[in-house]
Amino acid sequence: MKYYIIAGEASGDLHGSNLIKALKKKDTNIEVRCWGGDLMQNAGGDLVKHYKEMAFMGFLEVLSNINTIFKNIKFCKVDILKFKPDELIFIDYSGFNLRIAKWAKENNIKTNYYIAPQIWASREGRIEKIKRDIDAMYVILPFEKEFYEQKHDFPVNFVGHPLIDAIGEKKIPDENNFRKVNQLDPTKPIVALLPGSRKQEVQKMLSIMLSVTKSFPNYQFVIAGAPSLDIPFYEPFLKDPHVGFVNNRTYDLLGLAHAALVTSGTATLETALFKVPQVVCYKANWISYQIAKRIITLDYISLVNLIMKKEVVKELIQDDLTTENLTSELLKILDDKKRKMIFDSYEDLENKLGGIGASEKTARLILENA
């Protein structure tokens, strides 16, 4: 069978690569063409366009790159028609993928959505487009099944979260060697800094994250470099000799970290699954934040708190994200009593996520419904 898979971000590349591997196990005559990244390509996908060319964050950035986005949409449609896939699979990246889905249904192309659009967070009215244009949906968060089926009468498949598999397969590196190779202090506990994967957010988040380092001289702060960004981009943030840097080894870093400061997004869940206490950070430009505040109706912004339906990890949002507040919250999660409470909640979180095998379940369901 022929599969056309569209992912537009680093997390989608990871989950897309594992889905390709799972499909290959069940379909020996597989042919995959994809939008994604290096991981999907290494898994055997014929890469059409890299997500580095597609990652635009925030309302203003999207508007300023609108011509590029429309060119990508037009090119994608042409490429799909040339490839003639048996199954079209969307992974997250809803702004782009829902446009392609509408066109695909008009052209009688079978549509699958893996890692569903987060319409429970904003623009819930998109459910009508999803019901019209998506043949099969595979959701990864436990509350999504109830949201789609009970609230909107749209049947979906809950397959569990693919991060459980991705993290479960990851071996923790030798700590001494990791510190030596990356020129880190050999003894100080590590505080991981996960500022995001797009230039705009990294520039904004790293400045505030690094502002707390002087208050914690007994800890080694380490920036996690994203695969979507070149190493020279991070050089202005590495002037402090007490701040370390690792490139494209975030899971290795989390496996050894004592605590973390994390930009809101999938990384909050990854950090929790590595059992690392964290402070969740979010700050956008004023206009983007004002727009987002009016269309997003959630009690929390981190996946950890949303899944648990309570505050497990502290969220510092917009004006609350200050050096003073970040310093105070980091002090709290370095306290042993607080850490024990976080660890217990993390165990409950993992149990709610549905266990192992998300990619295998999704691949099996796609083939059964083909």
N, C-alpha and C positions, 0 to 999 in steps of 0.2 A: 504493500500500500504506500501511497504518497501522502506525506504530511507537510503542511506549511504552518510554521509556528512563529508567532510574533510576540516578542518581549522587548521592552524599551528601557530597562534599567538593570543595574548590577544584580539585584535580588532575583529578577526575572530570568536573567542569564543562568544563575545557579539552579533555580528550580526547573528551568527549561532543559538544562543539561541532564539533570537526573531523570526527567520525563523521557528524554530521548533514549537514555540507557535502558529505562524500563520498557519502552516500546520495542527496542531492539531484542530484548529477551523474549518477548511474546510474538514478535513479527520478524522473522528472519529475512524477509524480502522488503525491508523498509527503505524508503527514500525520503530524506528530510531536507527541506529548504527553510531557512529561518532568518529572522531579524533578532539579534541578541548580542552575544559577545564571544570572548575567547573560549569560555567553558562549553557553550553550545557547539561551537566549531570543533573543539577537541573531542566532544562526545560523538561527532559524526555528522553534524549538520552542515549543509552548504550555506555559509553565511552570506547574506545579501547586504545587510547594512548593520554596522556596529552601533550599540546603544550610546556610545560616546558622541555620536553625531545627532542624537535625538533627545538627550536629557535636558529639558528646559523646565525650570522650577519657578513657580509663582506666577501670578497673573500678569505682571509687567513683563517678565522675561518671555512668557508665551506670546504676548502681543507683539513684542519686538522681533520675534522670530516666526511670525505667523506665515510669511511667504515660504520659508523653508519647510514648515510643517505641512502646508498644503501641497508642496512639491513632493514631499515624501509620501503623502497619501495617494497622490496620482500615480507615482511610480510603483507603489505597492500593489495597486489594483492591476496595473499592466503586468507586473511580474507574476501575480497569482494566476491570471488568465493563461499566461505562457506555460506555467508549471502544471496546471490542471490537477490540483490536489484532491485526494479522496476525502481528507479531513483538514479543516482549517482550525487551528488551535490558538486561542488568545491567552496570554498570560499577563494579568494585571494591566497596567498602562491604559486605563479606560478611555481617556480623552481621544486617543488615536484609534484604539481597537474597536470602540463602539461605532465609529464612523465606517470602518472597514466592514464591520458586521452587517450594517444596514445594506451596504452595497452587495455584500456576499449573498445575503438572502435573496436579493433581487435577481441574482445570477445563479440561484439554485445550488449554492455551495454549502456543504454541511458545516455548521459552526459549533465549536466547543469553547467554553470559557473555563480556564483553570486559574484559580486565585481571583475571585470575583471582584467586580467594581465595588468600592466601599460606599454604596449609596445609603447605607445605614448612617453614615457620617454626614453626608451632604447631598443635595440635589436628588432626593428620594424619587422624584418624578421620573427619573431615568428608568425606573422599573418597567415602564410601558415599552421603551425601546428594547430592553433586555427580553421581555416576554415575546416581542415581535421578531427579534433578530437572532436569538440564541437558541440552538436546538438542545444543548446539554450544558449544565453548569456543575462545576466541581468546586465546592467551597472548603476552606481550610480552617475557619474559626467556628467554634461550637455554637455561638449565638446566631451565626448567619443562616443556618438551616431553619431555625425558628422564624427568623426575620423574613426570609423569602417564602417559606411554605405557609406559615400561619397568618402572617400579615398581608402577604401579596399573592397567595395562591399560585405560587410558581415552584414546581418541584425541583429540588436540587440534590446533589450527592455530597454528603459530608465525608471527606476522605482523610481528615487529620491534617496536621501541619507538616509540610515537607522539611522544615528546619529541624525537626526531631531526628530525621534520618541523616541529614547533612552534618549535624553536630555530633550525633552518635557515632558516625564513622570516622570522625576526626581524632587523631591521636595527639595527645598533649606532647609538645616537644621537650627535649631535655633542657631544663631551665638554665643550667650553667652555660651550655653551648649557645642557647638562644640569646642570653645576655651578652656573651662574648662577641658573637657574630654581629649583633646590632649595637655594640658599644654602649651597653647599659651598665648602670651601677651594679656590681655583683651581689649586693646585700639588701638594698632598700626595697621595701614592698612596692609593687607597681600599681599606679593609678592610670588606667587606660583612658585616652581621650578619643572619642569617636565623633568627629565633627560633621559627618555626612559624606556624600559622594559627589556633590556638585560644587563648582567653584564659588558660586554666590553664597551658598549656605556655609561652606567651610570657612570662607573669609570672615563671615559674620560670627560664627560660633567659636572658632579657635581663639579669637581675640579675647573673648570673655572667659573661656575655659582656662587659658593660660594666665589670666590675671590672678588666679588663686594660688599659683605654685609657690610663691614666696612665703605663704603662710604654712606650708607643709614641707619644711626642709628635710625631713626624714623619709620622704617618699620620692620615688622615681616616677615622674609623669612621662607617658609615652604616647605620642600621636600615632593613630592608625591611619596610614596612607591608603587612600581608595584606589582600586585598579583603574578607575576612570580618569584619574588625574596624574599628570607627569610629576616626577620627583622634584624638579626645579620649582614647581609651583609652591612647594612647602618650605623652601629655603628661608624666606623672610620670617617664618615662625620658629626657626631653629637657632636663633641667636643666643638664647639662654643655654649654657652648657649643661644645665641640669635637666633639660627637656630632651627626651629621646624620640626616635622616629623609627617605625618599621613600615615597610611598603608591602601592601597586598598580603599581609599575614595577620589579619584581624582575628581570626579564630585562634591562631597560636597565641596571640597577645591576650585574648580573653581567657584562654586556658590557664594562664599564669597570673592574671590580674587579681589584685586584692580588692579593688573598687573601680568604678568607672563613671565618667561624665559622658552622657550620650545624647546626641541630637535625636529628637523624636522621629520615629519611623520604625522600620523592621528591626533596626539595630537594638532597640529596647527589648524586643523579644529574644533576639540572639543572646544578648547579655544575660537575660534571666535564665535561659536554658543552660548557660555556662555557670550558673549559680554565682554570679558576681553582683554584689550590691551596687546600686547605681542611682544617680540623680539624672532625671530626664530634662533636657534643655530645648527650648524652642524660642526663636526670635526671627521675625520676618521684617521686611520694610513696612513702614507705617500703613501705606495704602493697601498692600496685600493683606496685612493683618486685619485691617478694618473690614475688608471684603470677606475674608475667611470667617471672621467672628460672626458675621451676619448669616452665613449659609451653613455653618457647621454647628450642629446642635447635639453636643456630646458632653457628658460630665467629665470625661478625661480625654487626653490626647495620646497617651501611650497604650500600646496593645496590651501590655501587662495589666494595667488597671482596668481596661475595657473588658478583658476576658474575665478577670476576677471580680468585676463589679464593685471594686473598692480601691482605696489608695494603698497599694503595696509599695510603690516607688514614688518618691517626691517628684512633682512636675513644677518646673520653674518656667513660666510662660511670659514672653514679651517683657513688660516693665518689671516683672518680678525676677527676671534673670539679671541679677546684679552680682558684682564681686562679693559683696557682703552676704547676700543670701546663699550664693553658691558655696562660699566658704563654710557657712553655718551648716548647710545640709551635708556637705562632704564630711565634716566632723562627726555628724550623727551616724553616718553609715560606716564609719571607722570604729564605732563603739561596739563591743562584743555583744551586748544585750540586744541592740537594734539589729545587728547582723543575723542573730539567731531567728528573730521574727521574720526577717526577709527570706532566709533560707527555707523556713517552713512554708511560707506562702509560695515560693518558687516550686516546691514539690507539688503543692496542690494545683498550681498552674499547669505543670507538665501533664498531670493526670487528666486535666480537662481538655487537652489538645488532641486526644484521640489515638495516641500510640503511634507505633512505627508503620511505615509502608505507604505513605501518601502517594508517592510517585507510582508504585506498583498498582495500587488500587485505581488510580486515575487511568493508567495505561490499560488495565483490564476492562474498565467500564467503557472507554473509548472504542476498544475493539469489539466489545459485546454489542454496542449500539451502532456500529458501522453498517 
